[in-house]
Amino acid sequence: MQAMVKRIGIDKLGLVGRAESGHWLPMDTSVAGDGHAAANSPMEMVLLALGGCTAMDVLSILKKKRVTLDDIEVAIDADRADTHPRIFTAIRLTYHFYGAGLVPSDLEQAVTLSQEKYCSVAGMLRGAVELSHAIEIHPSRAGS
């Protein structure tokens, strides 16, 4: 796999990156950090990558199990070190499942398989940061 990152503009820290899929992705930092605050920071993208990776796994696993799900959200809360390189020290994922008749053991199995076996991002982070998760089941959303 290959990717590239390049600077946009000449006076701030705005960047764009592109990988093999060919899609450009903007990156930035706060105004205080000499950016424009116009896009997600690289560290925010690590959290988004983790959430996206595990959500795709869980959806795929539940589809194979023929679990009908109205919606899913993965809320991610992370702690960072106070000193540089300001790595993540703990990441907590809360999986919010929406639907009728959802079986908790099916959802837990899908999340565990994602976290322990399938999610590449979680696999990379696991040795460097404490990962934990929780599951919440909600009724169907109106209009779903």
C-alpha positions as CSV (number, residue, x, y, z in Angstrom):
1,M,0.0,0.0,0.0
2,Q,1.3,3.5,-0.8
3,A,0.2,7.0,0.1
4,M,1.4,10.5,-0.2
5,V,0.9,13.7,1.8
6,K,1.6,17.2,0.5
7,R,1.2,20.7,1.8
8,I,-1.5,23.1,0.5
9,G,-0.8,26.8,0.7
10,I,2.4,28.3,1.8
11,D,1.7,29.9,5.1
12,K,0.1,27.3,7.4
13,L,0.1,23.6,8.2
14,G,-2.7,22.5,5.9
15,L,-2.1,19.2,4.1
16,V,-3.8,16.8,1.8
17,G,-3.2,13.1,1.5
18,R,-4.0,10.5,-1.0
19,A,-3.7,6.7,-0.9
20,E,-4.2,4.0,-3.5
21,S,-8.0,4.6,-3.6
22,G,-7.2,8.0,-5.2
23,H,-9.3,10.1,-2.8
24,W,-7.8,13.3,-1.4
25,L,-8.2,13.8,2.3
26,P,-7.6,17.2,3.9
27,M,-5.7,17.5,7.2
28,D,-5.2,20.6,9.3
29,T,-4.5,21.7,12.9
30,S,-5.9,24.4,15.1
31,V,-5.2,28.1,14.5
32,A,-3.2,28.1,17.7
33,G,-1.1,25.3,16.2
34,D,-0.4,27.4,13.0
35,G,-3.2,25.8,11.0
36,H,-6.6,27.0,9.6
37,A,-8.7,24.6,11.7
38,A,-10.3,23.6,8.4
39,A,-10.1,19.8,8.6
40,N,-9.5,17.0,11.0
41,S,-6.0,16.7,12.5
42,P,-3.9,13.6,12.0
43,M,-4.6,12.4,15.5
44,E,-8.4,12.8,15.0
45,M,-8.0,10.8,11.9
46,V,-6.5,7.9,13.9
47,L,-9.6,7.8,16.0
48,L,-11.9,8.1,12.9
49,A,-9.9,5.3,11.3
50,L,-10.4,3.1,14.3
51,G,-14.1,3.8,14.5
52,G,-14.6,3.3,10.8
53,C,-12.6,0.1,10.7
54,T,-14.4,-1.5,13.6
55,A,-17.9,-0.3,12.5
56,M,-17.3,-1.9,9.0
57,D,-16.2,-5.2,10.7
58,V,-19.2,-5.2,13.0
59,L,-21.7,-4.4,10.2
60,S,-20.2,-7.2,8.1
61,I,-20.3,-9.7,10.9
62,L,-23.8,-8.9,11.8
63,K,-24.9,-9.1,8.2
64,K,-23.5,-12.6,8.0
65,K,-25.3,-13.5,11.2
66,R,-28.5,-12.1,9.6
67,V,-29.0,-9.6,12.4
68,T,-31.2,-6.7,11.3
69,L,-29.8,-3.5,12.5
70,D,-31.5,-0.1,12.0
71,D,-28.3,1.9,12.7
72,I,-25.0,1.9,14.4
73,E,-22.8,4.7,15.9
74,V,-19.4,4.3,17.5
75,A,-18.6,7.0,20.0
76,I,-14.8,7.3,20.6
77,D,-13.3,8.9,23.7
78,A,-9.5,9.1,24.0
79,D,-6.9,10.4,26.5
80,R,-3.6,11.8,25.4
81,A,-0.2,12.1,27.2
82,D,0.5,15.6,28.5
83,T,4.0,15.7,27.0
84,H,5.2,15.2,23.4
85,P,4.8,13.1,21.4
86,R,1.3,13.3,23.0
87,I,0.3,9.8,22.1
88,F,-3.1,8.3,23.0
89,T,-2.9,6.6,26.4
90,A,-6.4,5.2,26.4
91,I,-9.2,4.9,23.9
92,R,-12.8,3.9,24.8
93,L,-15.3,2.9,22.2
94,T,-19.0,2.9,22.9
95,Y,-21.0,1.0,20.2
96,H,-24.6,2.3,20.0
97,F,-26.8,-0.2,18.3
98,Y,-30.3,0.8,17.2
99,G,-33.0,-1.7,16.3
100,A,-35.8,-4.0,17.6
101,G,-35.2,-7.4,19.0
102,L,-31.4,-7.1,19.1
103,V,-29.6,-9.9,21.0
104,P,-26.8,-8.6,23.2
105,S,-24.7,-11.7,22.8
106,D,-24.7,-11.3,19.0
107,L,-23.6,-7.7,19.3
108,E,-20.9,-8.5,21.8
109,Q,-19.6,-11.3,19.7
110,A,-19.4,-9.1,16.6
111,V,-17.6,-6.3,18.6
112,T,-15.1,-8.8,20.2
113,L,-14.3,-10.4,16.8
114,S,-13.7,-6.9,15.4
115,Q,-11.5,-5.7,18.3
116,E,-9.5,-8.9,18.7
117,K,-9.3,-10.4,15.2
118,Y,-10.4,-8.3,12.2
119,C,-9.9,-4.6,12.8
120,S,-6.4,-3.7,11.4
121,V,-6.4,-0.3,13.1
122,A,-7.2,-1.8,16.5
123,G,-4.5,-4.4,15.9
124,M,-1.9,-1.7,15.3
125,L,-3.0,0.3,18.3
126,R,-3.5,-2.6,20.8
127,G,0.2,-2.8,21.9
128,A,0.6,0.9,22.3
129,V,-2.7,2.1,23.9
130,E,-5.3,0.7,26.3
131,L,-8.4,-0.1,24.2
132,S,-11.7,-0.8,25.8
133,H,-15.3,-0.9,24.7
134,A,-18.9,-0.9,25.8
135,I,-22.2,-1.7,24.0
136,E,-25.5,0.2,24.3
137,I,-28.7,-1.0,22.7
138,H,-31.3,1.5,21.8
139,P,-34.8,1.1,20.3
140,S,-35.4,1.8,16.6
141,R,-35.2,5.4,15.7
142,A,-38.3,7.1,14.5
143,G,-38.3,7.3,10.7
144,S,-35.6,4.6,10.3
